[in-house]
Amino acid sequence: MGDLRVAMDIGGTFTDVVVYDEGTGGYRAGKASTTPQDLTRGVVTALESVVGPGDEVGFLVHGTTQGLNALLQRTGARVLLLASADAADTYHIARGPRERLYDLHYRKPEPLVPLRDVVAVGGRLDAAGAEIEPLDEDAVRRAAARFRAEGFTALAVGYLFSHVNPAHELRTRELLVQELGEDLTVSLSHEAANEWREYERTSSAVLEAYIGPVVQRYLTGLTGTLTRRKATAGAPLHVMQSSGGVISAETARRRPLQTLLSGPVGGTMGGVALARTLRRPNLVCVDMGGTSFDVSLVVDGAPDVAAEARLEGLPVLMSVVDIHTIGAGGGSVAYTEAGGLRVGPRSAGADPGPVCYGRGGTEPTVTDANLVLGRLDGAGFAGGRLPLDADRAEGALGALGERLGLSARAMAEGVCDVANAKMAQAIRTITVSRGIEPNRFSLVAFGGAGPMHSVFLARELGIGEVIVPRFPGALSAWGMLQTEIRRDFAEPYLSLDADLDGADLAARLTRAAERALRSLDSEGVPADRRRARAFVDIRYAAQEYTLTVPLTSPEEPAGADFPRVVAERFAAQHRERYGHANPGAPIEFTTLRVTALGDLGRAAPEPLAAASDPAFPVRHRPVVFGGAPERTAVVARADLRAGHAFAGPAVVTEPTATTVVPPGHRVTVDAFGSLVVHGEAA
């Protein structure tokens, strides 16, 4: 096996690669334009920029947005859904609550499977999993015939109570494989989400079937491409999961649902590693790329992980890092609507890209605005491989400004201000709206455009410290090198605390933990590098929503004082999340969860050499702040060493990003090369 550990992250505009050399302990990063027509081409180009033909890669991990893009663009598979007779409309009935109470035009989310493509299949289990009526196997065979005749490309199966007894779903798959062959995408609801609530479980199975063929084709193609290359031929490919862990590409092909938020999660895991290295346990992580702006939290050194999520209004039951995303990136298009300025969510993407790329784009973007304000180095953008045309950008912004009576420069500042306001509101959504004060956190900025806007966002939110890590444009890729193999499992367990059998609960969790640890056999994790964590979902009796409460071990429920201890733990979590608790009220257990983790090694942080001289090379250029150009220091990040410090206004340039420091702020370089920005009064 080679000494290189490689992570690859595909964004909407750029593909980033980070390489860690285990022999030297050093890092290098590469970037290439994303190629939407064939994403593997962009991956190979970025890889070739940092991995030579003589290198040997021992570990590969990849973050992909293939499944998410298929969902957002509604370009996934045509799915045939098999559901229990007399309950086949469950997926379309969905849930009753209105998402936007006062929206007169509100419509429920459009299901991925139209009602005409739902097949009712006879056979019924009761709530305890006992068979009431045998499976109608002829109905399954008729569904297979329809699948073949009408051009469907994937199947989902969602039967009542299959999370208690999966026998009917398993037999259905056997019949479908007999009729249609092994090369078939079939998602069973108890495998996609082995939890109660039939609508959410069915929705998860449908979503996995919908994105399955797209993800499977992509991973098969990428694996083949990497295997044919000498440097990567011997390295097994791993894929980032929505949960913050990684799995083998083979597992990802079988369970494509787990890859849904694969791309954005890498940045959060990079934030977790930074929290550990820099000893700052609470971080707001902001990732601004060319297309989107992603916000996530690191709380007490751990990612904020939820047991379910809603994507495009559709529920999905799986462990997922809580990420809030809006359409605000460097490629977000600025335009006028109803006499006002709007920015995003539409993006110019990688092709044609912003006007300044000179690839045929005509609509001004956030990147064009930053270039006109002098905050971007047109000659050194993307390491000098993509020179920017400031005249084109100024012309486009000037034309937009004419509609609002503004000059090109004023228009450029207006575009940045609107984008900053949208991004600040996105941060408030996952902090203030949940009772979290953002000023208790440091803000970590990454992505190609994140450091350019980070200090403005922190000032808007009252956050006193901004951290820009090394290789900020590739932090999502770097974060993938900091995580572990992870497999998540769940099973239903309904019991009031007054009726709880602690010994039975401990036995169930212990068996689940053993199964979870065995699942790491296929991931290549040595037995001595495996561990399991146990959790229980709890709610107040007669309530709907649960919280996931961690346990010290699978055996903990066998203790005599477990009911009291877990009730106190649940009350503390409830108070932190909702601002109140009801100690002593009856609680109910609903779901058991076990997470198996496997350590395959990780990239160590690389200290930066200390400065031997407080001076470093500086040049100056005018940059616009507050409507007027100011003489601004321009510093190459490669010239900075640990201990260097300087005051704004300043611009720090590097191949993967640009950091903008407005007047009234001061920058210091820490021992690991992070730029730490404070207000002068801080």
C-alpha positions, 0 to 999 in steps of 0.5 A: 500500500502507498503512503499517500492518503487522498480525499476528493470533493466535487463541488458545483463549480470546482473539484478539490483534492487533498493529499496527505503523505504519511511518510513526510507528514505533509499536505498538498492540495489541488483544484480543477473545474468541475465537469458536469457532463462527466464528473470523473474527468474533473476528478482525474484532472484535479488528482493529476495536479497533485498525484504524479505517475510515480506516486502510490496511493494507499487510501482514497475517499470521495464526497459526491453530490450525485444523489443529491443533484438527482433529487434536486433536479428530479433526474433520478430513476423511474420508480415502481413502488410496491405497498401494502393493499388497503394502505397503498396511498400512505406515501401520497397521503403523507402527513397533515401539518402545513409546513408554512401555515400562512402561505395561501399557495402552500402545496405538499411536496411532490412525491417522487412516485406518482400515484399511478406507479404505486402497486397494491400488494396483498398480505398483512402483518399485525403490529407485533409482526405476526402474519395475518394474511400471506403475501400475494406472490402473484401480485408481486409477479404481475408488478415485475411484468409491469416493471419490465413492460413500462420501462421502470428502472428501480423498485421500492418496497414498503409494507406495513410493520416490516420494521418488526418482521421483514419476511414479506419484504424479503420474499418480495425481493426474492420473487423480483430477482427471480423474474427480473434478474440480479442486476436490479435496484430494489430498496426494501423499507426495513433496510433503508430505515428500520424504524416505525412510522410507515410514511417516513420509512416508505419515503426513505425507501423510495428516495434510495431507489430514486437515486440508486441507479445514478449513484451506482453508475457513477461509483462504478465508473469512478472506481473503474477509472481510478483502478486503471490509473497506476497511482490509484490502482491498489487503493480501495475507494471509500465514500463519505456518508451523510452521517459524517463517517465513511464506507467502502464504495461497494457498501455505498453502491448497496446503500446509496441513500447514505451518500445523499449529503456526502459532499457537504458533510466533509467540511463539518468533519473538518470542523470537528478535527479543527475543534480537537486540534485548536481546542475550540469545542464550539464552532459555526462551520460555513462553507461557501463554494461556487454554487451553495452556502452550507452551515453546520455546527460543532457542539462540544467537539462533536458534529450536530447529528440528527436521526432524520432529515427533510430534503425537498420536503420529503422525509428520510430516516437516517443518521445525518449531520444537520446542515442548512444549505441555501443557494448563495455562492461565488457563482450566484447570479445577481438580478433585479426583481420588483425594483430590488436587487436579488442574489441567487439561488440561481447559479452560473455554475462552472460552465459558463460560470461568472462573467469574468471567467470569459466562457460566455457568461453574461449575468453578473455574480458574487465572484464578479462583484468581489473582483470589481471591488479589488478583493480577488486577484484576477491574475492569481485566481485558482493558482493562476490557472484561471485568469479573471477578466475584470473589465467584463465583470465591471461591464456586467455590473454596470449594466445591472447598476443602470437599472437601479441608478448605481455605479458598477462599484456601488452595485458590486458592494450591493451584491456582496451585502445582499449575499452576506445578509442571506448567509447571515440569516442562514446561520441564524436559522441553525443557531438563534432559532434553536436558542443557541447564541452564535456569539458563544461560537467561533466561526470557521470559514472555508470553501473557495469563497467562504473566507472572502465573506467570513469576517463580514458575517461574523460582524453581522452576528456578533461573533468575535473570532473567525478562523480560516484553516489551511487549504480553506478551499479544500477543507471539505476534502481535508475533513474526509481524511479525519473521519472513520468508517461508520455504520448505523443501525436502528430497531424499534423498541416501544416501552414506557419507563414504568414498564421498562425491562432493563435487562431485556433492553441491555440484551437487545442493545448488546446483540445489536452492537455485536451485529454492527461490529460484524458489519465492519468485516466487509469494510476491512477494519481490524478487530482491535480497531472497532468500537460500538456506541449505543443510543436510545430515542426517547420522548415524553409519553403522548408526545410525537417528537423524540431526542436521541440520548447517548448511553455509556455502553450497550449494557448500561440499561441493566443497571438498577438506577438506569431509569432515573439516570436516563430520564435526567439525561433526556431532561437535560437534552430537552432543556438544551434543545427546547428551553424547557423540560418536565422532570418526573413526567413519564417518558417513552422509549421508541428506537434503539440505535447502535453505531459501529466505528472503525479506525483506518488511521487518519491524517495528522495535523501539520504544524506550521514552522514558526516565524524567524522574522516578524516581517514578511513580503507585503504589496498593496493595492486599492480595495473597496470597503464602505464605498471607498477604495482603501490602500490594502495589504496583499499577503501571500499565505505561503509567506506566512509563518506561525506567529506572524500578525498584521492588521486590516485592511488586508487580503490574503491570497492562496491557490484555493481561496482568498481571505478578506480582512476589513479595516478594524480587524487583526490577523494572527497565524497560529501554530497550525497555520490557521488565520485567526481574525479578531476585531481590534477591540477584542 
